[in-house]
Amino acid sequence: MSTNGTDNGKETGTFLVKAGLAQMLKGGVIMDVVTAEQAKIAEDAGACSVMALERVPADIRADGGVARMSDPAMIEAIMRAVTIPVMAKVRIGHFVEAKILEAIGIDYIDESEVLTPADEEHHVWKHDFKVPFVCGCRDLGEALRRIGEGAAMIRTKGEAGTGDVVEAVRHMRTVMKQIRRVQLMGDDELTAYGKEIGASLDLLRETKRLGRLPVVNFAAGGVATPADAALMMHLGADGVFVGSGIFKSGDPSERGKAIVKAVTHYDDPEAIAEASKGLGEPMVGISARSLAPGQELATRGW
Amino acid sequence: MRVPLLRGRSWLPEAGEVRPNDEVTATATVGVLALQGDFQEHCTALRGLGVSVTEVRRADQLDAIDALIIPGGESTSMAKLMDAYGMRVPLQTFAASGRPTWGTCAGLILLASRLAEDRPEPLGLMDIAVQRDGFGRQVDSFETELDIAGVQGGPVHAVFIRAPLILETGSDVQTLASLADGTAVVVRQGHLLASAFHPELTGDARMHRYFVEMLPVGASP
């Protein structure tokens, strides 16, 4: 079965066009928004895309209960409000929520651990969709399993809704360290390593050849300041998701602009210093270390 | 079912794509606007041709380059960053100096003089009217084969991602490639070049070669 189409010599829904959109987002910031007004503020601040959802992760964390895909009418209102691509989240494994988002013409789907998983064994088989998916990872094995299922973009999981960047750093460091190890391995070692980390040999060889993940890799989960965003770029991120960090802060518009500037000029400390001045209150943080085992979102997904 | 993993075409160039140097490419420096988007892929394609490359993030860096590429990305974000960092007028001045300037996808939108919507504000350099996302949303993005006038060696495999649609071209604008239905997708107006697709994503540097050959022979910084 395939949803890829051909019309007048045009092929749609191919992996190249799905992974290609992520290429266009690189060097940019993707911001969580809950209303059309917030989406416009994000677009004006220079966001390259917005993530439309009913509650930002910090509120999902505070409210508890089951977190599901957002109301399609609310997502459509955000799609009408901005010209940049719009993403939305589905529960892990919930391929019907994904079909709904595809039906309303969403640009990217985040199969996200921030929502309550619908399937504790399987993720969505993403090759069956014309719309591209982004998925979270904590290490190379998890990233390559998601790419094997059809994810056209990867992000670190970090620990969403905390404002604590430590887990995003851990996940990005882990992926990069494992890629460097893979580059030194022979095929026999790659086979054994693939077994160890649960990744396919084909994708490991592709990773070795490229010296990076075979798709675009963003940082996510706990980024709250321009400095956090620039730190993730230095560690190898192609761009940054900011969830609760912007609209849970004192001045979302200025903080949004500052984080965008810090991502473009991540290698220019003076520019980041300038961007960091007078931003007002950041979001209230929760130390990721203080979370009880059941409160960690990053451990969702398999 | 065949799983379309990553065999075959990838957005990163295949090994062995490096092309020979020549007199022009050996002396020129090409800048790639690096505010946002897939500027890295353009840099890789240019380096494969033996060209010196500068990532341009500040207006003063425009003084040291012979030609400029405005890459794919989000045109709204790029236009806002251009204004926020004071680069709009320097970019217009650069293009007015006659140095070759090429926009791909978002870059084509920014080169245009007229857009169907009221935002973003383009640079207004090329006599073309453009509709952003003119082929539809992401689910309508597509790949196809394209014959391009002046590009030798058979059709180019072209990737269109939320691509802009060229609605009108002025009398000085030459169409170098069109889709089967006649829609212009590569256009040139003197030293200005624009393509609605992404030659930087397929590891085929022939469009980059075409662009570099727009430089006058003997150009040097």
Contacts between the chains, C-beta under 8 A, distances in Angstrom:
chain1	res1	chain2	res2	distance
A	1	B	1	6.3
A	2	B	1	7.0
A	4	B	4	7.8
A	8	B	179	7.8
A	8	B	180	5.3
A	8	B	181	6.7
A	9	B	144	5.1
A	9	B	145	6.7
A	9	B	180	5.5
A	10	B	142	4.0
A	10	B	143	7.3
A	10	B	144	4.9
A	10	B	179	7.9
A	11	B	142	5.8
A	11	B	143	4.7
A	11	B	144	6.9
A	12	B	139	7.0
A	12	B	140	6.3
A	12	B	141	6.5
A	12	B	142	4.7
A	13	B	139	6.9
A	14	B	4	6.8
A	14	B	142	7.9
A	14	B	143	5.6
A	15	B	4	4.6
A	15	B	5	7.6
A	15	B	6	7.4
A	16	B	9	5.7
A	16	B	10	7.8
A	16	B	11	6.6
A	16	B	143	6.1
A	16	B	159	5.8
A	16	B	201	7.1
A	16	B	202	7.8
A	17	B	138	7.9
A	17	B	141	4.0
A	17	B	142	6.4
A	17	B	143	6.2
A	17	B	159	6.1
A	17	B	160	7.6
A	17	B	161	5.7
A	18	B	138	8.0
A	18	B	141	7.9
A	19	B	11	5.8
A	20	B	11	6.1
A	20	B	141	7.2
A	20	B	159	5.5
A	20	B	161	4.6
A	20	B	198	6.5
A	20	B	201	5.5
A	21	B	138	5.6
A	21	B	141	6.8
A	21	B	161	5.3
A	21	B	162	6.8
A	23	B	11	5.8
A	23	B	37	7.8
A	23	B	38	4.2
A	23	B	41	6.8
A	23	B	72	7.0
A	23	B	161	7.8
A	23	B	198	7.7
A	23	B	201	6.3
A	24	B	37	5.8
A	24	B	38	6.1
A	24	B	72	5.2
A	24	B	73	5.2
A	24	B	74	6.3
A	24	B	105	7.3
A	24	B	106	7.1
A	24	B	161	6.1
A	24	B	162	7.5
A	25	B	73	7.7
A	25	B	74	7.0
A	26	B	36	7.4
A	26	B	37	6.3
A	26	B	38	5.8
A	26	B	40	7.2
A	26	B	73	7.4
A	27	B	34	7.1
A	27	B	35	7.3
A	27	B	36	4.5
A	27	B	37	6.3
A	27	B	39	7.1
A	27	B	73	7.3
A	28	B	36	4.8
A	28	B	37	7.6
A	28	B	73	7.2
A	28	B	74	6.5
A	28	B	77	5.8
A	43	B	76	6.2
A	44	B	80	7.1
A	45	B	80	7.9
A	46	B	36	7.9
A	46	B	77	5.1
A	46	B	80	4.7
A	46	B	81	5.6
A	46	B	84	6.9
A	47	B	77	6.8
A	48	B	36	6.0
A	48	B	73	7.0
A	48	B	74	4.3
A	48	B	77	4.6
A	49	B	74	7.2
A	82	B	76	7.9
A	83	B	76	5.4
A	83	B	117	7.1
A	83	B	119	7.0
A	83	B	132	6.3
A	83	B	133	7.3
A	84	B	74	5.4
A	84	B	76	5.3
A	84	B	77	6.8
A	85	B	74	7.4
A	85	B	138	6.5
A	85	B	162	6.9
A	102	B	139	6.9
A	105	B	137	4.9
A	105	B	139	6.2
A	106	B	138	8.0
A	107	B	137	5.9
A	107	B	138	4.1
A	107	B	162	7.5
A	108	B	138	6.9
A	127	B	1	8.0
A	127	B	3	6.0
A	127	B	4	6.4
A	130	B	139	4.7
A	131	B	138	6.4
A	131	B	139	5.6
A	132	B	138	6.8
A	147	B	5	7.9
A	147	B	6	7.9
A	148	B	3	7.9
A	148	B	5	7.1
A	202	B	5	6.2
A	202	B	6	7.7
A	202	B	7	7.7
A	203	B	5	7.0
A	203	B	6	7.1
A	206	B	5	8.0
A	206	B	6	5.0
A	206	B	10	7.9
A	209	B	15	7.6
A	210	B	10	7.9
A	210	B	12	5.6
A	214	B	6	5.0
A	214	B	10	7.1
A	257	B	84	7.0
A	260	B	77	7.6
A	260	B	81	7.1
A	261	B	84	7.2
A	264	B	34	7.8
A	264	B	35	5.6
A	264	B	36	6.4
A	264	B	57	6.6
A	264	B	81	6.3
A	265	B	57	6.4
A	268	B	57	7.7
